[in-house]
Every structure is written in structure tokens, then in C-alpha cells.
């Protein structure tokens, strides 16, 4: 066989191989133009009616109302293990772009406690859409009218639902910054915490704005500070901890994740969808204004950075509290 014939055979062989490889790749990873080809499952790692359930279903409602997906987004509740059951289901579907889930406190704390086989490292951040701040409040008739008043106390108490909660972690952050001991007292629910504060059984409390704005407006509670980086629209007269000179910023970040390993094009597809959700009137009316959250769209990269930062903050504070070693 001549060298020319050999080269021709090799060229045809390479072309055939590359063609077969490309075909296999297309079968393994559908082109973005073909995504989504079927309905997408929205896994909710908690029961019906809770905060995570409301968040997920509201996102789904807005997506449907604005016709942002050509397929259905199907909510499925998978409660159990403080979020471990649902998050594990999503994480194990590595590379599968037909599973999404919302981020909650347990997304961070359950893995740190050793209660979940997966952590944030097993997910692909899609985008963030809002933040839930916390108001530090005291009874309006108490001696604690400002943060400086708290510094004068020998010891303080606050209510918390569970040992690992944002209220407990914020109490630790406040204790560190103000130099005063704040003891978290456990209760079974936020309603009990609020009743205990109003009844004078604990000194201060940390709540999302929607939980205490009626009492603030009625004059029974006073807000001393808000935990976000900027003031909340729902309480524009309440200064941030940072404004008052204290290095305390902590909010619940709201957004969606997919399993690890999904295509970059799929991430970009969802970034655009969630950006439209975050800036829509429907999202503002159905969620932001209802729960007095802070609108805050974050790209996949920004949301990923916020997730790492949040997990590190939880880990550091949980170590300081002796919850983990």
C-alpha cells in the first residue's frame, strides 16, 4: 500500500472514530437546545407547609406563571433526617439536570453535625434570589433600648428552636462582639419563643421580620438591629449591626442547586430563569413582600461563593459553641 493510500485510510479511520465519539457524547449529554426534554423534579427536603416548602412552591409558581420552562416543575416532599433524605436524593443524581432543590439552614448544619452523607460540595449552585435577615428585638418596655444597653448586662437569655439554629448562632456572634454572655434557651417552636419574649421569660430574640413586625408596629417590641449587610426595606429605621460598629452579618440565603456535574450550559439556562424570577413582580408580591426578605439575585458563581462563606461561618460558630469538635 502506498503512503498516500495509508494516509487516506488513517484519515478515514480518524474521521469515523471522531464521528462515533461525538455521537456518543451527544447521547450522554444532550445539547442545550434539547434541554429540558422532560419534566423537572423540585425536591423539597422537608414536609408540606414549612418554610422550605413555601419557598420551593413559590419559585415554581412564578416560573409557571411567567412560562419560563417548556416543561413542568414538579414539587416532591422528601422529609427526614433534618434534610438529609432529600438532599442525598438530589446529590446522588450526579450530572442529572432534572433535579433541583432549595437551600435551607439544614443544607449547611446537618452535614457539619455528621447527619448527612452529602454536603454543599456535592451540588452545583444555580443562582441565589433573596436573603432572609434577622431582627434582634427586645420588649419595648425593657431596659434594653439599644445594643449598648445589652453591653451593660451581666448576662442575657434568648430563645431558640434547637441547638443549631440561626438564633443560637447569632446569639454567639452577638456575645462575641458585645462581650456579654447570651444563653440560648431551647423551645419547640418560634411561636413559643415569641411568647416567652413577650412574657418576660427571655431578654432578647432573633426573628425574621415577618414574625415580629406586627409586634413592633403595635409598640410591644423594639428592634435593636438587623443582621443583613444593608437595612431591610421592611424595617428601614432599624440599623444594621455593621452600622453600629459590630462585625455581624448573617442571613438565610435563598436559591436553587442541582447535583454536581451538570453542564455549564444548563447552569446558564437556569441563571437566566432565576434572574427573571428574582426581578419579577410575581416574586416580589408572592414572596419578598409576604416574608419581608431582601431581594438579592446572585449568579451561579456568586451564589457558590456565598454558600462556601455561609458553611464556613456555621462551622466556625458551631466549634465555638462546642457543638462539633
N, C-alpha and C positions, 0 to 999 in steps of 0.2 A: 504494500500500500504506500502511495506517495505521501510526502509530508503535507501536501495540500489536502489530500483526502483525509488524512489523520486529523488535521486541524478542523476540517469540516465536521467530522464525526464528533470531535470533542466539543465543538461549538453547539451542535445539536443536542449533545448529552447535557451540557450545562443548561441550555435553554429548557430542556424537558424537566431537569431537576428543579430549577428555579420556578418553573410553572407549577409543578406539583407542590413545592414548598409554599408558594403564595396561595394556592388553593386551600391547602391545609390550614394556613394561618387565617384565611378568611372564614373557614368553618369554625375555628377555635374562637376567634374574636370578630363578631360581626362588625361591619363598617358602621360608622356613626349614623349614616343615612338610614340604616335599618333599625336603629335603636330609638325607642323601645318597640320591640315586636310583640310583646305580651304584657299583661297586667303586672304591676309592681307591688310588692308587699311592704307595707309600712308596719314594722314590728314595734309594738309598744310593750316594753318590759315590765309593765305594771297593770293593775286592774282598771276596770272601766270607771270613769268618773274622777280619777285623780288628776293631779296637775300635768303629768306626762301625757295622759290620755287626752286631756283637753287641748294641749299644745299640738300633739300629732294630728288630731282630727281637725283642728282649725287650719293647720297648714294644708291638709288635704282638701278642706272645703274651699279655701281660696284658690288653690291650683285648679280645682274643678270649675269654680265659678268663672275663672279667667281663661279657661280652656288652654292651659299651659302644657298639658300632656295629651297625646293622642290615645292613651290607654287609661285604664282605671288605676288609681292608687288605693289599694285595699288595706284598711287597718286591721291588724290582728293583735289581740292582747295575749301576751305570754308572761304572766306574772310568776314570781317565785325567786327565792334566793337573793332578795334585795336587788333585783335587776339582772342577776347572773344568768338566769334561764334565757331571757330574751336576747341579751347582748351576746351570749355564747352562740345562739342560733344564727345570728347575723354574721358574727366573726368566722364561724366555720364554713360559711358560704364564700370562701376566699375567691376573689376575682369575679364574682357574680353581681352584675349591676342591677339585679331585680329585687334587691333587698335594701331597705333604708331604715334608719332608726333615729330617734331624737336623743339628745344628750341630756342627762339629768345629774343630780349630785351623786347618785349611786354609780354612775358611769366612772367616777373617779374613786369614790371611797370603798366600794365593795372589793375591787382588786387589791387596793392597798391593805385591806384587812385580811387578805388571803381567801376571800369568799367567792372568787371567780377565777376560772382558768384563763380568762382573757382580760386585756387591758386596752387602753387607748391606742397602743401600738398595733393592735390587730384591726384597726379601722382606717378608712380613708375619709378625711374631713371633706365635706362638700361645700358648706357655707354656713356662716352664722347670720342670724336675722334679728336678734334682740338681746337685751340684758335685763335681768330682774334684780333691781337694787334692794337694799335693806335699810329701813329706818330704825335708828336707835331711839327708843321712846321711854319716857318716864311719866308717871302720873302728873297731871298739871298742877296738883296741889302739893306735890312732894318738895323736898328741899333741893332736889336735883333739877335745876333750871338750865344748866349749861354743862358742857364737858368739864370745864374747870371745877364745877361743883362736885363732880364724880371723883376728881383727884383728891378732894379733901376727906373722902370717906375712908374709914379704916378697912372696910370690907363691903362687898356688894354681892347681890344674888340676881340671877336672871333665869328665865325659864327656857327649856329646850326640849325638843322631841327627839329623844335618842341621844346617845353619847356623841355620835359622829353626825353632827348637823351643822348647817351654816351658822345657826345661832351660837352653838358652842364654840365654833372656830372663830367667829367674830368676837365673842367674849374674850377668848385668849388673845387675839390681836389687840383688842382694846386694853386688856390688862397689861400687856407688854408695853404699849405706847404710853398709857397714863400712869403706870407704876402703882396700880391698885389691884388687889386681889378680887376677882369676879368669879363666884362659884355658880356653875350651871346646875339647876335643879330639874331633873327629868320629869316630863309629863307625857300623857298618852296622845295628846293632840294639840294643835295650835289653839283651838278654842279654849282648852284648859289653861294654856299658858297665858292667854289674854285675860281670862277671868281671874287668874292668880295675880296678874299685874294690877288689874283694876281693883282687886280686893286688898291690895297692900301686902300680899304674901311674898312677892319678889320686888326688887327695887327697879329694875330696868328690863327692857325686852327688845328683841330684834325681829322685825316683821317686814314682809313685803308691803308696799304702800296700800294695796287693795285691802289688806287685812285690818289696817288701823286708821285709814283716812277718815272714816265716819266718826271715830272717837276723837281724832284730832280736831276735826271741824266742829264737833259738839263741845269741845273745850275740856274733855276729861283726860286727854293725853297730850303730852307735849313732845314734839320731835326735836331731838338734840343734834342729830347729824344723819347724813345719808352715806352709804358705803360705796357709791359709784364714783367714777373719776370726775364726772360733772354733775351738776344739780339735776334732779329729776323734774320733768315737766309737771308731774302730779303734785309736787311739793316744792315749788320754785323758791320759797323763802327759807328752806332748810339748807344750811351749808353742808358741804362735803367735809369729811374728816380731814382731807388734804388742805382745804381752805383754812381750817382751824389749826393747822400745823402738825397734824398727826399722819403718819405713813400707813394709812389703812384704806385699801381699795379691794373690794371683794364683791362680786355679783354672781348670780347664776347666768351662765351663758346659754343661749338658746340657738340651736341649729341642728343640722342633719349630718349623719355619717353613713357610709357604705362599708362593705367588707374591704379589707386590704386587697390591693392588687387589681382594682378596676382600672380601665383605660383612662388616660388623661382626657381624651375627648368626651368621655361620659361625665367626668368631673366638670369640665367646662360647660357641658349641656345643663347640668344641674345648677351650676353657679348662676347662669342666666335666669333659670326658672326661679330660684330663691331670691335673686336680686329683685325680680319683678314682684314677687310676693312681699318682700320686705318694704317696698316702696308703694304698695297698693293701698287704696282707700279701704278695701275689704279687711286687710291685715290690721290696719290702724284701728278700724272700728270694732272688729271682732276679737282682737287680742290685746293690742297695745293699750287702747283706752279702757278696756274692760279690766285689765290687770295692772294698769299703770306702769308698764315696762318702758324701757328706754329703747327706741328704735336704733338698731346698730347692725347694718349689713357688713359682713366680713367675707372676703374671698376665701377660697379653699386654703390658700397659704396662710392668710391672716388668722383664720379660724383654727388651723392646725397649731399655730404659734400660741394662740390663746388657750388651747386645750393643754398643751405641754406646761405652760405657765400655771394654769389652774391646778393641774395634777401635782406639780411641784409644791405649790402653796399648801394644798391639802396634806401632802406627805410631811412637809416641814412642821406644820402645826400639830398634826397627829403624833409626831415624835415628841414634840414639846409637851403635849398632854399625856404622854406615856401610853397612848392607845396602841401604838406599834413601836417596835424596837428599832 
